[in-house]
């Protein structure tokens, strides 16, 4: 089975170049054809959305505002969501998906994450205070739209002929990265993290990787903020890339809006032995 990876959102913020203002969501029930219009520009330019990747059209890897670029037809195909951690820029669209698909879904959407992240979703999101508890409410067909399923790094998760490995990383809340493999092809994603050894040890142990996606949230001049918020900056990421013992394509994501070119330039200067590119919204990568 091949892997098809579509980048829905790859920014550290939700904004439109040229200015922005929030507008109401384009709810699916209204038939607009858009899944969720997260932010619509008040000026010209392209829109930036937060982290979300679509794997083989049925699996979301994180559910930031990037999910909003999907049509209703595309959204209805999603059966699984893998979450790296509980921060809003990685989970926001789960709530809106549950509401938008409530009346039409015939099978629950399975949300997979660490036990700590699942508990955060139960306590702080689906709690009937911040948002209705769609893990408990049944739709007219008797289906609970959202099913929260914890899993751990001890054993890979098997979904639709993909092997999904959870890798603990280091962030301000419990967080993980993922390595996804099918038929000897694979890609890995750090999630939000700062310097750690576990992720790089696991990646090296496998011996091969088609693509690495890593965050680098801040430029070098903001390394103190990066350290406090436990995000990579060019210096800390370059140091961790030196731990990588395999040759692979490297794409950076979760960059501070407006600082993308600066961060990439600083990274290339500090890690000249690696081919580093910016991850771009709505591009598609295929491994077969």
C-alpha positions as CSV (number, residue, x, y, z in Angstrom):
1,X,0.0,0.0,0.0
2,X,1.4,3.4,-1.0
3,X,1.3,6.5,1.3
4,X,-0.3,9.7,0.1
5,X,0.3,12.7,2.3
6,X,-1.5,16.0,1.8
7,X,-0.4,19.0,3.7
8,X,-3.6,20.8,4.9
9,X,-1.9,23.2,7.4
10,X,1.8,23.8,8.1
11,X,2.0,27.2,9.9
12,X,2.6,28.2,13.4
13,X,-0.4,30.5,13.2
14,X,-3.7,31.1,11.4
15,X,-3.5,34.3,9.4
16,X,-3.9,35.6,5.9
17,X,-1.1,37.8,4.4
18,X,-2.5,41.2,3.9
19,X,-4.6,41.3,7.0
20,X,-7.3,39.1,8.4
21,X,-10.6,39.0,10.3
22,X,-12.5,36.0,11.6
23,X,-15.7,35.2,9.9
24,X,-18.4,32.7,10.7
25,X,-17.7,29.0,10.0
26,X,-19.1,27.7,6.7
27,X,-21.0,24.9,8.4
28,X,-21.4,21.8,6.3
29,X,-25.1,21.5,6.9
30,X,-25.6,24.7,4.9
31,X,-24.2,23.0,1.8
32,X,-21.5,25.6,1.0
33,X,-19.2,22.8,-0.1
34,X,-16.5,24.0,2.3
35,X,-15.9,21.9,5.4
36,X,-15.0,24.8,7.8
37,X,-13.9,28.2,6.6
38,X,-11.6,28.9,9.6
39,X,-10.5,32.4,8.6
40,X,-11.3,34.5,5.6
41,X,-9.0,37.3,4.6
42,X,-9.8,40.9,5.0
43,X,-7.0,41.6,2.5
44,X,-5.2,39.9,-0.3
45,X,-2.8,37.0,-0.2
46,X,-2.8,33.3,0.7
47,X,-4.1,31.9,4.0
48,X,-1.9,30.2,6.5
49,X,-3.4,27.4,8.6
50,X,-2.2,25.4,11.6
51,X,-0.9,21.9,11.6
52,X,-2.9,19.2,9.9
53,X,-1.9,16.5,7.4
54,X,-4.2,14.1,5.5
55,X,-2.9,10.5,5.1
56,X,-4.4,8.4,2.3
57,X,-7.6,10.5,2.4
58,X,-8.9,8.8,5.6
59,X,-6.5,9.6,8.4
60,X,-5.7,13.0,9.9
61,X,-2.4,13.6,11.5
62,X,-3.2,16.4,13.9
63,X,-6.4,18.5,13.4
64,X,-5.4,22.1,13.4
65,X,-7.2,24.8,11.3
66,X,-5.8,23.3,8.1
67,X,-8.7,20.9,8.1
68,X,-10.9,23.8,7.0
69,X,-9.6,23.6,3.4
70,X,-11.4,20.2,2.9
71,X,-14.7,19.9,1.2
72,X,-17.7,18.1,2.8
73,X,-17.0,15.1,0.5
74,X,-13.4,14.9,1.6
75,X,-14.3,15.4,5.3
76,X,-16.8,12.5,5.3
77,X,-14.0,10.1,4.3
78,X,-12.0,10.7,7.4
79,X,-12.2,7.8,9.8
80,X,-9.2,8.3,12.1
81,X,-7.4,11.3,13.7
82,X,-3.9,10.9,15.2
83,X,-3.1,13.7,17.7
84,X,0.4,14.7,18.9
85,X,-0.6,16.7,21.9
86,X,-3.5,18.8,23.3
87,X,-2.6,22.3,22.3
88,X,-5.4,24.1,20.4
89,X,-3.5,24.6,17.1
90,X,-3.4,20.8,16.8
91,X,-6.9,19.9,17.9
92,X,-9.3,22.8,17.1
93,X,-10.9,21.1,14.1
94,X,-11.9,18.0,16.0
95,X,-14.7,20.0,17.8
96,X,-16.0,21.5,14.5
97,X,-15.8,18.2,12.7
98,X,-17.9,16.5,15.4
99,X,-20.6,19.2,15.1
100,X,-20.6,19.4,11.3
101,X,-20.7,15.6,10.7
102,X,-23.1,14.9,13.6
103,X,-26.3,14.2,11.5
104,X,-24.7,12.4,8.6
105,X,-21.9,10.1,10.0
106,X,-22.6,6.4,10.1
107,X,-19.5,5.4,12.0
108,X,-17.6,7.1,14.8
109,X,-14.4,9.1,14.0
110,X,-11.7,7.4,16.1
111,X,-9.3,9.8,17.8
112,X,-6.0,8.2,18.7
113,X,-3.5,9.8,21.1
114,X,-1.6,9.2,24.3
115,X,-3.5,8.6,27.5
116,X,-2.6,12.1,28.7
117,X,-3.9,13.8,25.6
118,X,-7.1,11.7,25.6
119,X,-7.7,12.8,29.2
120,X,-7.1,16.4,28.2
121,X,-9.7,16.2,25.4
122,X,-12.2,14.6,27.8
123,X,-11.7,17.1,30.5
124,X,-11.1,20.4,28.6
125,X,-12.8,20.0,25.2
126,X,-15.7,17.5,25.2
127,X,-17.0,18.5,28.6
128,X,-20.4,20.2,27.9
129,X,-18.9,23.5,28.9
130,X,-16.4,24.4,26.3
131,X,-18.0,22.1,23.7
132,X,-20.8,19.5,23.8
133,X,-19.6,16.0,24.7
134,X,-19.7,14.3,21.3
135,X,-18.2,11.2,22.8
136,X,-21.5,10.7,24.7
137,X,-24.2,12.2,22.5
138,X,-25.7,10.0,19.9
139,X,-26.9,11.2,16.5
140,X,-30.3,10.2,14.9
141,X,-28.7,6.9,13.8
142,X,-27.6,6.1,17.3
143,X,-23.9,6.8,16.6
144,X,-21.5,8.6,18.9
145,X,-19.6,10.8,16.4
146,X,-16.3,10.8,18.3
147,X,-14.5,7.9,19.9
148,X,-11.4,8.7,22.0
149,X,-8.9,5.8,21.9
150,X,-5.7,6.0,23.9
151,X,-2.6,4.0,22.8
152,X,1.0,4.0,23.7
153,X,4.5,3.8,22.3
154,X,4.9,0.2,23.4
155,X,3.3,-1.2,20.3
156,X,2.6,0.2,16.8
157,X,-1.0,0.9,15.9
158,X,-2.3,-0.8,12.7
159,X,-4.8,1.3,10.7
160,X,-5.7,0.5,7.1
161,X,-2.5,-1.4,6.3
162,X,-0.4,1.3,7.9
163,X,1.9,0.8,10.8
164,X,1.8,3.8,13.1
165,X,4.4,4.2,15.8
166,X,4.1,6.7,18.6
167,X,7.3,8.3,19.8
168,X,7.5,10.4,23.0
169,X,9.0,13.9,22.6
170,X,9.6,16.9,24.9
171,X,7.1,19.8,25.0
172,X,5.2,21.8,27.6
173,X,2.5,19.2,27.8
174,X,2.7,15.5,27.2
175,X,3.5,15.1,23.5
176,X,4.5,12.6,20.9
177,X,5.7,12.3,17.3
178,X,4.8,9.6,14.8
179,X,6.4,7.4,12.3
180,X,4.1,5.9,9.7
181,X,5.1,3.0,7.4
182,X,3.7,0.9,4.6
183,X,5.5,-1.5,2.3
184,X,8.9,-0.4,3.3
185,X,8.1,3.3,2.7
186,X,7.7,5.7,5.6
187,X,7.7,9.2,6.9
188,X,8.0,10.7,10.4
189,X,6.8,13.8,12.1
190,X,8.3,15.2,15.3
191,X,5.2,17.1,16.5
192,X,5.9,20.0,18.7
193,X,9.2,19.4,20.6
194,X,12.5,20.7,21.8
195,X,15.8,18.9,22.1
196,X,15.3,15.2,22.9
197,X,17.0,11.9,22.1
198,X,14.1,9.5,22.0
199,X,12.7,10.6,18.7
200,X,16.0,10.4,16.9
201,X,17.0,7.1,18.4
202,X,13.7,5.5,17.2
203,X,14.1,7.0,13.7
204,X,17.7,5.8,13.4
205,X,16.8,2.3,14.6
206,X,14.6,1.8,11.6
207,X,17.4,2.5,9.2
208,X,15.4,4.2,6.5
209,X,12.9,7.1,6.0
210,X,11.5,8.7,2.9
211,X,10.6,12.0,4.6
212,X,11.0,13.8,7.9
213,X,8.7,16.6,9.0
214,X,10.0,18.6,11.9
215,X,8.9,21.8,13.6
216,X,11.0,24.9,14.0
217,X,8.8,27.5,15.5
218,X,11.1,30.4,16.1
219,X,14.1,32.2,14.5
220,X,17.5,32.2,16.2
221,X,16.9,35.6,17.7
222,X,14.0,34.2,19.7
223,X,15.7,31.2,21.2
224,X,14.8,32.2,24.8
225,X,11.1,32.1,23.9
226,X,11.7,28.8,22.0
227,X,13.3,27.3,25.1
228,X,10.5,28.5,27.4
229,X,7.8,27.2,25.1
230,X,9.8,24.0,24.3
231,X,10.0,24.5,20.6
232,X,12.9,24.2,18.2
233,X,14.9,27.2,17.0
234,X,17.5,26.8,14.2
235,X,20.3,26.2,16.7
236,X,18.6,23.5,18.7
237,X,17.1,21.8,15.6
238,X,20.5,21.8,13.8
239,X,22.0,20.1,16.9
240,X,19.4,17.4,16.9
241,X,19.7,16.9,13.1
242,X,23.3,16.0,13.8
243,X,21.9,12.9,15.6
244,X,20.2,11.7,12.4
245,X,22.2,8.8,10.9
246,X,20.1,8.2,7.8
247,X,19.7,10.2,4.6
248,X,16.2,11.6,4.0
249,X,14.4,14.6,2.8
250,X,13.7,17.1,5.6
251,X,10.8,19.5,5.7
252,X,10.2,22.1,8.4
253,X,6.8,23.2,9.6
254,X,5.1,25.2,12.4
255,X,7.1,28.3,11.6
256,X,6.2,31.7,13.1
257,X,4.2,33.6,10.5
258,X,6.3,36.2,8.7
259,X,9.6,34.5,9.8
260,X,9.5,31.5,7.4
261,X,12.3,32.7,5.1
262,X,14.5,33.8,8.0
263,X,14.1,30.5,9.8
264,X,14.9,28.5,6.7
265,X,18.0,30.6,5.9
266,X,19.3,30.2,9.4
267,X,18.6,26.5,9.4
268,X,20.5,26.0,6.1
269,X,23.4,27.9,7.5
270,X,23.6,25.8,10.7
271,X,22.8,22.4,9.0
272,X,24.6,22.6,5.6
273,X,24.8,18.8,5.3
274,X,21.0,18.4,5.2
275,X,18.6,19.3,2.4
276,X,16.0,21.3,4.2
277,X,12.8,22.6,2.7
278,X,9.7,24.5,3.9
279,X,6.6,22.4,4.1
280,X,3.9,24.0,2.0
281,X,0.2,24.0,2.5
282,X,-1.9,21.9,0.1
283,X,1.1,20.1,-1.5
284,X,1.0,16.4,-1.9
285,X,3.8,13.8,-1.2
286,X,3.5,10.2,-2.4
287,X,5.6,7.2,-1.3
288,X,5.2,4.0,-3.2
